[in-house]
């Protein structure tokens, strides 16, 4: 990733919301909108040609929806980060989106300051979940009898106590820097532990680490 602002593709089938979000992002120095799409099919095409670093993806759209578009986009470009945007209540879409490679799940009614902070954190490799969405996701994964929502097979290797400590703080929403401060570790060491956790749990990003950690009873 270069030193310039993060390039963004905005995808939403409601023109007023899409235009408003683009106007909001234009006020941020560290992000720049390079394109917009009104449906998933258009998003897939533009992602391939524009190669944005970040995609803000509406969940529910006519035709190719956000979940399927995310699957196609992340399969073609594993480096792109996708943050799902939703106004609806939690359903199977969120679990499918996470399985398909989404890096965040944010509410459309998130205050602009929090949205900016969440997206900036996402681009630093942190978790991007709205507080309301996080609570719903973690509660759902924590319920018994939710095997159909599993993101990945159950963990086959035990985490070390230090890795469990890192995972617990990650679930609490702390950044790498904050985790390091809590555990008296360098940020580089925190990143190393997170890499080991992802390998052991067979997941691809921090969101999946967090929800799987709660679901499997590793933390909670």
Secondary structure as UniProt FT lines:
FT   STRAND          6..11
FT   HELIX           15..25
FT   TURN            26..27
FT   TURN            29..30
FT   STRAND          31..37
FT   HELIX           40..50
FT   STRAND          54..58
FT   HELIX           66..76
FT   TURN            78..79
FT   STRAND          81..86
FT   HELIX           92..99
FT   TURN            100..101
FT   STRAND          104..107
FT   TURN            108..109
FT   HELIX           112..123
FT   TURN            124..125
FT   STRAND          128..129
FT   HELIX           131..142
FT   TURN            144..145
FT   HELIX           147..149
FT   HELIX           161..171
FT   TURN            172..173
FT   HELIX           176..183
FT   HELIX           187..201
FT   HELIX           206..215
FT   TURN            216..217
//
